[in-house]
């Protein structure tokens, strides 16, 4: 997992450096997973860039196991997700708003990439949450 996170960070190093955002990486020791490296790397890069774009001062990346899932979290201290984007959690075909350059296609692709990862009856998923009092957002990717 360290290699995946390092690759995502290096691929986005220029963007990362130009935004002057503090980045913290917290990866569980000896963490391993079975997933499509190219798809997950693409997904995490996209989420990282969005977090950097909306963060005020800090982005945190976490990777760990919980129950039957490998979890990746990307947290920022921005204003949080707009309400209409939070629908991705419940709706199969959430309606996205193209205002302010946000088409929602990135989240649709993220959802499809997560769902493509299956282990028996368990399917991957994503979730979006806002932290209390508009203190940021939390994107979570769950892979079986």
C-alpha positions as CSV (number, residue, x, y, z in Angstrom):
1,X,0.0,0.0,0.0
2,X,2.9,2.3,0.7
3,X,4.0,2.0,-3.0
4,X,0.5,2.9,-4.2
5,X,0.2,6.0,-2.0
6,X,3.8,7.1,-2.9
7,X,3.0,6.7,-6.6
8,X,-0.2,8.8,-6.3
9,X,1.7,11.5,-4.4
10,X,4.7,11.6,-6.8
11,X,2.3,11.7,-9.8
12,X,0.7,14.8,-8.3
13,X,3.9,16.3,-6.8
14,X,3.8,19.5,-8.9
15,X,0.1,20.2,-8.1
16,X,0.8,19.3,-4.4
17,X,3.7,21.7,-4.1
18,X,2.0,24.6,-5.9
19,X,-1.0,24.6,-3.4
20,X,1.1,24.8,-0.2
21,X,-1.2,22.5,1.6
22,X,0.0,20.4,4.6
23,X,-0.3,16.7,3.6
24,X,-0.5,13.9,6.2
25,X,-0.3,10.2,5.2
26,X,-1.4,7.5,7.7
27,X,-1.1,4.0,6.3
28,X,-1.5,0.9,8.5
29,X,1.8,-1.0,8.8
30,X,2.3,-3.9,6.3
31,X,-1.0,-3.1,4.6
32,X,-1.7,-5.1,1.5
33,X,-4.7,-5.4,-0.8
34,X,-5.9,-7.0,-4.0
35,X,-7.2,-4.4,-6.5
36,X,-6.7,-3.0,-9.9
37,X,-3.7,-0.8,-9.4
38,X,-4.3,1.4,-12.4
39,X,-7.9,2.1,-11.6
40,X,-7.4,2.7,-7.9
41,X,-4.4,4.9,-8.6
42,X,-6.4,7.0,-11.0
43,X,-9.3,7.2,-8.5
44,X,-7.1,8.3,-5.6
45,X,-5.2,10.8,-7.7
46,X,-8.5,12.4,-8.8
47,X,-9.8,12.5,-5.2
48,X,-6.5,13.9,-3.9
49,X,-6.5,16.7,-6.5
50,X,-10.1,17.6,-5.6
51,X,-9.2,17.7,-1.9
52,X,-6.2,19.9,-2.6
53,X,-8.3,22.2,-4.7
54,X,-10.9,22.7,-1.9
55,X,-8.7,22.4,1.3
56,X,-7.9,25.5,3.3
57,X,-4.6,24.2,4.8
58,X,-4.6,20.4,5.2
59,X,-5.3,17.1,3.5
60,X,-5.1,13.7,5.3
61,X,-4.8,10.4,3.4
62,X,-5.5,7.2,5.4
63,X,-5.4,3.5,4.5
64,X,-6.3,0.7,6.8
65,X,-8.4,-2.4,7.3
66,X,-11.8,-2.4,8.9
67,X,-13.9,-5.5,9.1
68,X,-13.8,-7.1,5.6
69,X,-12.7,-3.9,3.8
70,X,-9.6,-2.1,2.8
71,X,-10.4,1.6,3.4
72,X,-8.8,4.6,1.8
73,X,-9.9,8.0,3.2
74,X,-9.1,11.4,1.8
75,X,-10.0,14.2,4.2
76,X,-9.7,18.0,3.8
77,X,-10.5,21.0,5.8
78,X,-12.4,22.9,3.2
79,X,-16.1,23.8,3.2
80,X,-17.3,20.3,2.5
81,X,-19.3,18.8,-0.3
82,X,-22.3,20.5,-1.7
83,X,-25.5,18.9,-0.6
84,X,-26.4,17.6,-4.1
85,X,-23.1,15.7,-4.3
86,X,-23.8,13.7,-1.1
87,X,-26.6,11.9,-3.0
88,X,-24.0,9.7,-4.6
89,X,-24.2,7.7,-1.3
90,X,-27.8,6.6,-1.9
91,X,-28.7,7.1,-5.5
92,X,-27.8,4.6,-8.2
93,X,-27.9,7.3,-10.8
94,X,-27.5,10.4,-8.8
95,X,-28.3,13.7,-10.6
96,X,-25.3,15.9,-10.7
97,X,-25.2,19.7,-11.0
98,X,-22.7,21.2,-13.5
99,X,-22.6,24.5,-11.6
100,X,-19.1,25.8,-10.7
101,X,-17.5,23.3,-13.1
102,X,-18.6,20.3,-11.1
103,X,-20.2,17.8,-13.4
104,X,-20.0,14.9,-11.0
105,X,-18.5,12.6,-13.6
106,X,-15.4,12.0,-11.4
107,X,-17.7,10.7,-8.6
108,X,-19.6,8.6,-11.1
109,X,-16.4,7.0,-12.3
110,X,-15.2,6.5,-8.7
111,X,-18.4,4.7,-7.9
112,X,-18.1,2.5,-10.9
113,X,-14.5,1.7,-10.2
114,X,-15.3,0.8,-6.5
115,X,-18.3,-1.4,-7.6
116,X,-16.0,-3.3,-10.1
117,X,-14.1,-4.6,-7.1
118,X,-15.9,-7.7,-5.8
119,X,-15.1,-10.6,-3.5
120,X,-17.9,-13.2,-3.4
121,X,-21.0,-11.2,-2.3
122,X,-19.1,-8.2,-1.1
123,X,-18.8,-5.2,-3.5
124,X,-16.6,-2.0,-3.2
125,X,-18.2,1.3,-2.6
126,X,-17.5,5.0,-2.0
127,X,-19.0,7.4,0.4
128,X,-19.0,11.2,0.9
129,X,-19.5,12.9,4.2
130,X,-19.1,16.4,5.5
131,X,-17.4,17.0,8.8
132,X,-19.4,18.9,11.4
133,X,-19.8,22.7,11.2
134,X,-18.5,22.9,7.6
135,X,-15.0,22.0,8.6
136,X,-14.2,19.8,5.7
137,X,-15.1,16.7,3.8
138,X,-14.3,13.0,3.9
139,X,-14.1,10.7,0.9
140,X,-14.0,7.0,1.7
141,X,-13.3,4.1,-0.7
142,X,-14.1,0.6,0.6
143,X,-12.6,-2.4,-1.2
144,X,-13.4,-6.0,-0.3
